[in-house]
Amino acid sequence: MDFIAPDRIRWTRVEAPDGTAGTSGEEEIVHTDLRPGVFVIAFTEADGNVVDVFDIQRNRLFVNYITNGGTRFHSETVIEDVSQ
């Protein structure tokens, strides 16, 4: 995920349980700070909705995805800087 503007991201699915790894796009996001170092972003893709919780203090990302058909996915991962 790249934050390309204050209200916009570019994303690529690195892994996906439904076989859609490699899918990418750009989306407008809404975001909310929950406390210092913890924030939420939400956006809608063509095939579902995403709500991600970033915990910068613990270096964790919690991904929550709901398909348009109502199937839910959740994963947790370590935040890594791959921009270099």
N, CA, C and O atoms as CSV, one atom per row, in Angstrom:
chain,resi,resn,atom,element,x,y,z
A,1,MET,N,N,0.848,-1.159,0.000
A,1,MET,CA,C,0.000,0.000,0.000
A,1,MET,C,C,0.899,1.228,0.000
A,1,MET,O,O,1.825,1.338,0.804
A,2,ASP,N,N,0.614,2.140,-0.907
A,2,ASP,CA,C,1.313,3.420,-0.969
A,2,ASP,C,C,0.301,4.524,-0.714
A,2,ASP,O,O,-0.759,4.560,-1.340
A,3,PHE,N,N,0.626,5.417,0.198
A,3,PHE,CA,C,-0.203,6.592,0.433
A,3,PHE,C,C,0.262,7.649,-0.555
A,3,PHE,O,O,1.328,8.238,-0.376
A,4,ILE,N,N,-0.528,7.897,-1.602
A,4,ILE,CA,C,-0.104,8.794,-2.677
A,4,ILE,C,C,-0.658,10.209,-2.528
A,4,ILE,O,O,-0.232,11.122,-3.235
A,5,ALA,N,N,-1.596,10.389,-1.618
A,5,ALA,CA,C,-2.159,11.699,-1.285
A,5,ALA,C,C,-2.820,11.549,0.086
A,5,ALA,O,O,-3.025,10.424,0.541
A,6,PRO,N,N,-3.154,12.645,0.747
A,6,PRO,CA,C,-3.778,12.524,2.071
A,6,PRO,C,C,-5.063,11.688,2.089
A,6,PRO,O,O,-5.412,11.103,3.113
A,7,ASP,N,N,-5.759,11.637,0.956
A,7,ASP,CA,C,-7.020,10.888,0.900
A,7,ASP,C,C,-7.013,9.816,-0.191
A,7,ASP,O,O,-8.073,9.438,-0.689
A,8,ARG,N,N,-5.821,9.320,-0.569
A,8,ARG,CA,C,-5.750,8.360,-1.680
A,8,ARG,C,C,-4.598,7.379,-1.463
A,8,ARG,O,O,-3.518,7.754,-1.006
A,9,ILE,N,N,-4.860,6.097,-1.807
A,9,ILE,CA,C,-3.828,5.058,-1.736
A,9,ILE,C,C,-3.742,4.302,-3.057
A,9,ILE,O,O,-4.672,4.305,-3.864
A,10,ARG,N,N,-2.610,3.665,-3.248
A,10,ARG,CA,C,-2.407,2.684,-4.321
A,10,ARG,C,C,-2.103,1.374,-3.600
A,10,ARG,O,O,-1.232,1.338,-2.731
A,11,TRP,N,N,-2.810,0.295,-3.950
A,11,TRP,CA,C,-2.655,-0.970,-3.242
A,11,TRP,C,C,-2.415,-2.121,-4.218
A,11,TRP,O,O,-2.775,-2.040,-5.393
A,12,THR,N,N,-1.810,-3.180,-3.721
A,12,THR,CA,C,-1.639,-4.438,-4.447
A,12,THR,C,C,-1.848,-5.570,-3.462
A,12,THR,O,O,-1.276,-5.560,-2.372
A,13,ARG,N,N,-2.658,-6.541,-3.834
A,13,ARG,CA,C,-2.856,-7.721,-2.981
A,13,ARG,C,C,-1.653,-8.642,-3.141
A,13,ARG,O,O,-1.422,-9.208,-4.210
A,14,VAL,N,N,-0.897,-8.780,-2.064
A,14,VAL,CA,C,0.266,-9.660,-2.081
A,14,VAL,C,C,-0.183,-11.103,-1.888
A,14,VAL,O,O,0.325,-12.014,-2.543
A,15,GLU,N,N,-1.133,-11.304,-0.991
A,15,GLU,CA,C,-1.731,-12.611,-0.748
A,15,GLU,C,C,-3.240,-12.430,-0.725
A,15,GLU,O,O,-3.742,-11.367,-0.362
A,16,ALA,N,N,-3.957,-13.475,-1.116
A,16,ALA,CA,C,-5.419,-13.412,-1.061
A,16,ALA,C,C,-5.972,-14.832,-1.026
A,16,ALA,O,O,-5.653,-15.641,-1.897
A,17,PRO,N,N,-6.799,-15.142,-0.025
A,17,PRO,CA,C,-7.339,-16.498,0.085
A,17,PRO,C,C,-8.292,-16.867,-1.051
A,17,PRO,O,O,-8.587,-18.043,-1.261
A,18,ASP,N,N,-8.773,-15.861,-1.783
A,18,ASP,CA,C,-9.710,-16.142,-2.876
A,18,ASP,C,C,-9.028,-16.194,-4.239
A,18,ASP,O,O,-9.705,-16.196,-5.267
A,19,GLY,N,N,-7.677,-16.237,-4.261
A,19,GLY,CA,C,-6.956,-16.377,-5.521
A,19,GLY,C,C,-6.763,-15.097,-6.306
A,19,GLY,O,O,-6.417,-15.153,-7.486
A,20,THR,N,N,-6.974,-13.945,-5.688
A,20,THR,CA,C,-6.862,-12.677,-6.413
A,20,THR,C,C,-5.549,-11.945,-6.118
A,20,THR,O,O,-5.463,-10.735,-6.330
A,21,ALA,N,N,-4.534,-12.652,-5.636
A,21,ALA,CA,C,-3.234,-12.028,-5.389
A,21,ALA,C,C,-2.727,-11.394,-6.684
A,21,ALA,O,O,-2.900,-11.951,-7.768
A,22,GLY,N,N,-2.104,-10.232,-6.559
A,22,GLY,CA,C,-1.606,-9.502,-7.724
A,22,GLY,C,C,-2.559,-8.421,-8.202
A,22,GLY,O,O,-2.151,-7.536,-8.954
A,23,THR,N,N,-3.819,-8.470,-7.784
A,23,THR,CA,C,-4.781,-7.430,-8.126
A,23,THR,C,C,-4.313,-6.115,-7.505
A,23,THR,O,O,-3.777,-6.105,-6.397
A,24,SER,N,N,-4.515,-5.004,-8.220
A,24,SER,CA,C,-4.104,-3.715,-7.675
A,24,SER,C,C,-5.088,-2.629,-8.094
A,24,SER,O,O,-5.938,-2.840,-8.959
A,25,GLY,N,N,-4.955,-1.465,-7.466
A,25,GLY,CA,C,-5.816,-0.346,-7.811
A,25,GLY,C,C,-5.467,0.887,-7.014
A,25,GLY,O,O,-4.574,0.867,-6.168
A,26,GLU,N,N,-6.179,1.959,-7.293
A,26,GLU,CA,C,-6.077,3.211,-6.536
A,26,GLU,C,C,-7.457,3.533,-6.003
A,26,GLU,O,O,-8.457,3.395,-6.708
A,27,GLU,N,N,-7.504,3.962,-4.751
A,27,GLU,CA,C,-8.789,4.222,-4.109
A,27,GLU,C,C,-8.737,5.492,-3.278
A,27,GLU,O,O,-7.691,5.865,-2.745
A,28,GLU,N,N,-9.880,6.144,-3.178
A,28,GLU,CA,C,-10.052,7.238,-2.232
A,28,GLU,C,C,-10.317,6.616,-0.878
A,28,GLU,O,O,-11.070,5.648,-0.781
A,29,ILE,N,N,-9.709,7.156,0.177
A,29,ILE,CA,C,-9.873,6.597,1.512
A,29,ILE,C,C,-10.476,7.617,2.463
A,29,ILE,O,O,-10.428,8.824,2.228
A,30,VAL,N,N,-11.039,7.101,3.533
A,30,VAL,CA,C,-11.367,7.906,4.706
A,30,VAL,C,C,-10.484,7.367,5.825
A,30,VAL,O,O,-10.204,6.169,5.878
A,31,HIS,N,N,-10.050,8.246,6.715
A,31,HIS,CA,C,-9.172,7.793,7.788
A,31,HIS,C,C,-9.519,8.493,9.093
A,31,HIS,O,O,-10.026,9.614,9.117
A,32,THR,N,N,-9.224,7.786,10.173
A,32,THR,CA,C,-9.490,8.291,11.510
A,32,THR,C,C,-8.337,7.905,12.422
A,32,THR,O,O,-7.914,6.749,12.437
A,33,ASP,N,N,-7.833,8.853,13.172
A,33,ASP,CA,C,-6.838,8.562,14.199
A,33,ASP,C,C,-7.575,8.085,15.445
A,33,ASP,O,O,-8.473,8.765,15.942
A,34,LEU,N,N,-7.191,6.913,15.948
A,34,LEU,CA,C,-7.808,6.393,17.165
A,34,LEU,C,C,-7.078,6.877,18.405
A,34,LEU,O,O,-7.690,7.171,19.432
A,35,ARG,N,N,-5.760,6.953,18.293
A,35,ARG,CA,C,-4.880,7.479,19.333
A,35,ARG,C,C,-3.523,7.677,18.671
A,35,ARG,O,O,-3.338,7.236,17.537
A,36,PRO,N,N,-2.581,8.315,19.326
A,36,PRO,CA,C,-1.271,8.494,18.689
A,36,PRO,C,C,-0.667,7.151,18.259
A,36,PRO,O,O,-0.535,6.227,19.062
A,37,GLY,N,N,-0.310,7.067,16.994
A,37,GLY,CA,C,0.300,5.857,16.467
A,37,GLY,C,C,-0.659,4.774,16.029
A,37,GLY,O,O,-0.215,3.728,15.556
A,38,VAL,N,N,-1.953,4.981,16.167
A,38,VAL,CA,C,-2.956,4.004,15.739
A,38,VAL,C,C,-4.017,4.725,14.914
A,38,VAL,O,O,-4.637,5.677,15.385
A,39,PHE,N,N,-4.223,4.261,13.667
A,39,PHE,CA,C,-5.237,4.878,12.827
A,39,PHE,C,C,-5.928,3.829,11.960
A,39,PHE,O,O,-5.422,2.727,11.750
A,40,VAL,N,N,-7.091,4.213,11.470
A,40,VAL,CA,C,-7.928,3.350,10.636
A,40,VAL,C,C,-8.095,4.012,9.283
A,40,VAL,O,O,-8.297,5.223,9.196
A,41,ILE,N,N,-8.009,3.204,8.212
A,41,ILE,CA,C,-8.412,3.693,6.899
A,41,ILE,C,C,-9.479,2.751,6.363
A,41,ILE,O,O,-9.475,1.559,6.668
A,42,ALA,N,N,-10.381,3.286,5.573
A,42,ALA,CA,C,-11.438,2.485,4.957
A,42,ALA,C,C,-11.594,2.925,3.517
A,42,ALA,O,O,-11.469,4.105,3.191
A,43,PHE,N,N,-11.875,1.940,2.647
A,43,PHE,CA,C,-12.107,2.242,1.244
A,43,PHE,C,C,-12.909,1.123,0.609
A,43,PHE,O,O,-13.016,0.023,1.152
A,44,THR,N,N,-13.471,1.426,-0.556
A,44,THR,CA,C,-14.275,0.463,-1.298
A,44,THR,C,C,-13.563,0.114,-2.590
A,44,THR,O,O,-13.177,0.991,-3.363
A,45,GLU,N,N,-13.394,-1.189,-2.814
A,45,GLU,CA,C,-12.868,-1.705,-4.074
A,45,GLU,C,C,-14.053,-2.148,-4.922
A,45,GLU,O,O,-15.188,-2.162,-4.446
A,46,ALA,N,N,-13.799,-2.505,-6.157
A,46,ALA,CA,C,-14.876,-2.954,-7.038
A,46,ALA,C,C,-15.590,-4.189,-6.480
A,46,ALA,O,O,-16.794,-4.347,-6.678
A,47,ASP,N,N,-14.854,-5.064,-5.785
A,47,ASP,CA,C,-15.449,-6.320,-5.321
A,47,ASP,C,C,-15.612,-6.408,-3.808
A,47,ASP,O,O,-15.854,-7.495,-3.283
A,48,GLY,N,N,-15.485,-5.280,-3.088
A,48,GLY,CA,C,-15.694,-5.340,-1.649
A,48,GLY,C,C,-15.227,-4.102,-0.921
A,48,GLY,O,O,-14.832,-3.107,-1.530
A,49,ASN,N,N,-15.282,-4.186,0.406
A,49,ASN,CA,C,-14.919,-3.071,1.283
A,49,ASN,C,C,-13.763,-3.475,2.183
A,49,ASN,O,O,-13.667,-4.622,2.618
A,50,VAL,N,N,-12.889,-2.517,2.456
A,50,VAL,CA,C,-11.700,-2.762,3.258
A,50,VAL,C,C,-11.669,-1.788,4.423
A,50,VAL,O,O,-11.932,-0.597,4.259
A,51,VAL,N,N,-11.342,-2.309,5.609
A,51,VAL,CA,C,-11.071,-1.480,6.777
A,51,VAL,C,C,-9.754,-1.988,7.355
A,51,VAL,O,O,-9.669,-3.130,7.806
A,52,ASP,N,N,-8.730,-1.140,7.341
A,52,ASP,CA,C,-7.412,-1.510,7.832
A,52,ASP,C,C,-7.090,-0.703,9.081
A,52,ASP,O,O,-7.334,0.502,9.131
A,53,VAL,N,N,-6.541,-1.376,10.091
A,53,VAL,CA,C,-6.119,-0.718,11.318
A,53,VAL,C,C,-4.595,-0.795,11.378
A,53,VAL,O,O,-4.024,-1.886,11.378
A,54,PHE,N,N,-3.946,0.352,11.429
A,54,PHE,CA,C,-2.498,0.452,11.509
A,54,PHE,C,C,-2.110,0.764,12.946
A,54,PHE,O,O,-2.551,1.767,13.507
A,55,ASP,N,N,-1.294,-0.082,13.539
A,55,ASP,CA,C,-0.758,0.155,14.871
A,55,ASP,C,C,0.744,0.363,14.712
A,55,ASP,O,O,1.526,-0.584,14.785
A,56,ILE,N,N,1.128,1.604,14.496
A,56,ILE,CA,C,2.521,1.949,14.245
A,56,ILE,C,C,3.379,1.665,15.479
A,56,ILE,O,O,4.546,1.297,15.344
A,57,GLN,N,N,2.824,1.829,16.667
A,57,GLN,CA,C,3.570,1.585,17.900
A,57,GLN,C,C,4.020,0.128,18.010
A,57,GLN,O,O,5.113,-0.149,18.503
A,58,ARG,N,N,3.178,-0.803,17.550
A,58,ARG,CA,C,3.521,-2.236,17.602
A,58,ARG,C,C,3.955,-2.770,16.243
A,58,ARG,O,O,4.272,-3.953,16.113
A,59,ASN,N,N,3.970,-1.895,15.215
A,59,ASN,CA,C,4.380,-2.276,13.860
A,59,ASN,C,C,3.484,-3.376,13.277
A,59,ASN,O,O,3.970,-4.315,12.646
A,60,ARG,N,N,2.164,-3.245,13.496
A,60,ARG,CA,C,1.199,-4.255,13.048
A,60,ARG,C,C,0.133,-3.617,12.161
A,60,ARG,O,O,-0.221,-2.449,12.315
A,61,LEU,N,N,-0.359,-4.419,11.237
A,61,LEU,CA,C,-1.469,-4.021,10.365
A,61,LEU,C,C,-2.543,-5.091,10.460
A,61,LEU,O,O,-2.259,-6.277,10.295
A,62,PHE,N,N,-3.772,-4.680,10.723
A,62,PHE,CA,C,-4.918,-5.578,10.795
A,62,PHE,C,C,-5.810,-5.283,9.592
A,62,PHE,O,O,-6.359,-4.188,9.477
A,63,VAL,N,N,-5.952,-6.255,8.702
A,63,VAL,CA,C,-6.699,-6.093,7.452
A,63,VAL,C,C,-8.040,-6.787,7.588
A,63,VAL,O,O,-8.109,-7.952,7.981
A,64,ASN,N,N,-9.107,-6.067,7.261
A,64,ASN,CA,C,-10.463,-6.610,7.297
A,64,ASN,C,C,-11.112,-6.331,5.957
A,64,ASN,O,O,-11.213,-5.179,5.535
A,65,TYR,N,N,-11.554,-7.391,5.285
A,65,TYR,CA,C,-12.095,-7.276,3.933
A,65,TYR,C,C,-13.424,-8.009,3.860
A,65,TYR,O,O,-13.533,-9.152,4.304
A,66,ILE,N,N,-14.424,-7.360,3.307
A,66,ILE,CA,C,-15.738,-7.964,3.130
A,66,ILE,C,C,-16.110,-7.875,1.660
A,66,ILE,O,O,-16.204,-6.780,1.104
A,67,THR,N,N,-16.325,-9.029,1.026
A,67,THR,CA,C,-16.696,-9.031,-0.389
A,67,THR,C,C,-18.119,-8.518,-0.553
A,67,THR,O,O,-18.880,-8.452,0.412
A,68,ASN,N,N,-18.468,-8.160,-1.767
A,68,ASN,CA,C,-19.840,-7.719,-2.046
A,68,ASN,C,C,-20.849,-8.812,-1.742
A,68,ASN,O,O,-22.015,-8.522,-1.477
A,69,GLY,N,N,-20.414,-10.067,-1.777
A,69,GLY,CA,C,-21.294,-11.196,-1.453
A,69,GLY,C,C,-21.390,-11.490,0.030
A,69,GLY,O,O,-22.134,-12.383,0.436
A,70,GLY,N,N,-20.640,-10.742,0.857
A,70,GLY,CA,C,-20.726,-10.896,2.301
A,70,GLY,C,C,-19.667,-11.791,2.933
A,70,GLY,O,O,-19.676,-11.978,4.149
A,71,THR,N,N,-18.754,-12.350,2.139
A,71,THR,CA,C,-17.678,-13.162,2.698
A,71,THR,C,C,-16.667,-12.253,3.381
A,71,THR,O,O,-16.274,-11.225,2.830
A,72,ARG,N,N,-16.249,-12.637,4.583
A,72,ARG,CA,C,-15.329,-11.814,5.363
A,72,ARG,C,C,-13.964,-12.477,5.463
A,72,ARG,O,O,-13.851,-13.694,5.614
A,73,PHE,N,N,-12.930,-11.645,5.375
A,73,PHE,CA,C,-11.554,-12.091,5.553
A,73,PHE,C,C,-10.893,-11.175,6.565
A,73,PHE,O,O,-11.173,-9.977,6.608
A,74,HIS,N,N,-10.020,-11.740,7.377
A,74,HIS,CA,C,-9.247,-10.951,8.338
A,74,HIS,C,C,-7.830,-11.504,8.369
A,74,HIS,O,O,-7.625,-12.718,8.358
A,75,SER,N,N,-6.857,-10.605,8.407
A,75,SER,CA,C,-5.480,-11.042,8.592
A,75,SER,C,C,-4.733,-9.989,9.389
A,75,SER,O,O,-5.158,-8.838,9.488
A,76,GLU,N,N,-3.615,-10.409,9.953
A,76,GLU,CA,C,-2.755,-9.527,10.723
A,76,GLU,C,C,-1.330,-9.748,10.229
A,76,GLU,O,O,-0.919,-10.884,9.990
A,77,THR,N,N,-0.585,-8.670,10.077
A,77,THR,CA,C,0.768,-8.794,9.563
A,77,THR,C,C,1.673,-7.724,10.164
A,77,THR,O,O,1.206,-6.771,10.788
A,78,VAL,N,N,2.956,-7.900,9.967
A,78,VAL,CA,C,3.950,-6.913,10.375
A,78,VAL,C,C,4.044,-5.855,9.277
A,78,VAL,O,O,4.061,-6.189,8.092
A,79,ILE,N,N,4.103,-4.602,9.660
A,79,ILE,CA,C,4.275,-3.515,8.698
A,79,ILE,C,C,5.734,-3.493,8.261
A,79,ILE,O,O,6.637,-3.430,9.095
A,80,GLU,N,N,5.962,-3.546,6.947
A,80,GLU,CA,C,7.314,-3.508,6.408
A,80,GLU,C,C,7.429,-2.393,5.384
A,80,GLU,O,O,6.513,-2.177,4.591
A,81,ASP,N,N,8.534,-1.694,5.397
A,81,ASP,CA,C,8.810,-0.664,4.394
A,81,ASP,C,C,9.517,-1.338,3.215
A,81,ASP,O,O,10.660,-1.777,3.337
A,82,VAL,N,N,8.837,-1.414,2.090
A,82,VAL,CA,C,9.408,-2.052,0.899
A,82,VAL,C,C,9.696,-1.027,-0.200
A,82,VAL,O,O,9.881,-1.391,-1.362
A,83,SER,N,N,9.732,0.244,0.167
A,83,SER,CA,C,9.893,1.305,-0.826
A,83,SER,C,C,11.354,1.494,-1.270
A,83,SER,O,O,11.609,2.211,-2.238
A,84,GLN,N,N,12.283,0.884,-0.601
A,84,GLN,CA,C,13.698,1.113,-0.906
A,84,GLN,C,C,14.228,0.136,-1.914
A,84,GLN,O,O,15.404,0.198,-2.276
